[in-house]
Amino acid sequence: MSIAVGTAPQRRQHFIEIQNNWVKIPTTLLYDVKTRSNSTLNMLEKSVQLREFTEDWLQSCDEFTHLWSTPERWRRIEFILEVLEPIRL
């Protein structure tokens, strides 16, 4: 998802605009970087924080509807976060 939002400046700007009325400082999703510890954990945390905005963004971008996450997927992500939290560096 973060790659879909971040690879084109227009998509990234649209994601930020969706947040403008709701948060003081809009932000974007994080990438998973294999060479950085906690990268997956940070990416998943940010995804959960921005879930509502991600869903709004997906509704307006038809070519990415296949990235839509189900409630079950979100529960899995939250479980993964619970498991990874104790080993945060």
N, C-alpha and C positions, 0 to 999 in steps of 0.2 A: 504494500500500500504506500509506504513512504517513497518508494521509487516512482510510483505513478504520480504522486503529488509533486515531488521535487525535481523531476527531470525537465520539466518545461516551465519557464518563468510565468507563463499565463496561468497554468494550473496552480502553481505555488501561490501566486497573488490571489487567485480566486479562493483558495483555502484560507488565507489570511483575512480576506474580506468577509467571509462567512463568520469569523470570530469577532469582528470589529464591534458589534453592538453588545457583545456578551462578556468580553474580557478586557482588562486594562491593557495588557501587552500580548497581542496575538503571537503565536508561535507555530512552528511546523513540526512534522513528525521527524523522528530520528532514524538514522540508518543503523543496521546491524553491521558492525565492523569486526571481522574475525580476529584482528590483531589487537583488539582492545578488550581488557577484562571488563566485565559487567555491561558490555555493549548490548547483549540480548536483553538483559534485565532492564536497562535504561530504555531501550526501544519499546519493549512491551508496556512498561509503566506509562510512557508518553502516549502510547496508543490508547490505553484505557482512559487516561486523562482527557484525550481529545476525541473520544468515541463519538460523542454527539455531533461534533463538527465534521468528523469523517463521514458519518452517515448522511449528513446534509450535502456534503461535497459529492458523494457517490450518486445521490439522487439527481444531481445536475450534470453528471458526466456519464452519458449512456455507454461509452466504450469501456468503462471500468465497472459496470454492474456485476461482473463475474467475481469481483473482489469483495462483494458484500458479505459480511460476517453474520452468522446466525447467533442467536442467544447461546446456543451450546458452545460455539467457538469462543465466545467471550468468557463463558464459565471456565473453559479450558485454560485460556490465557490467565485468568485470575488465579487458577490453581497453580499454574507454573510460577507465577509471581510469588505465591505463598511458599513454594518449595525453594525457590532461588534466594529469597530474602535473607535467610540466615547465613548464607555464604557470601554475601556482598562484601567486596573488598574495600 
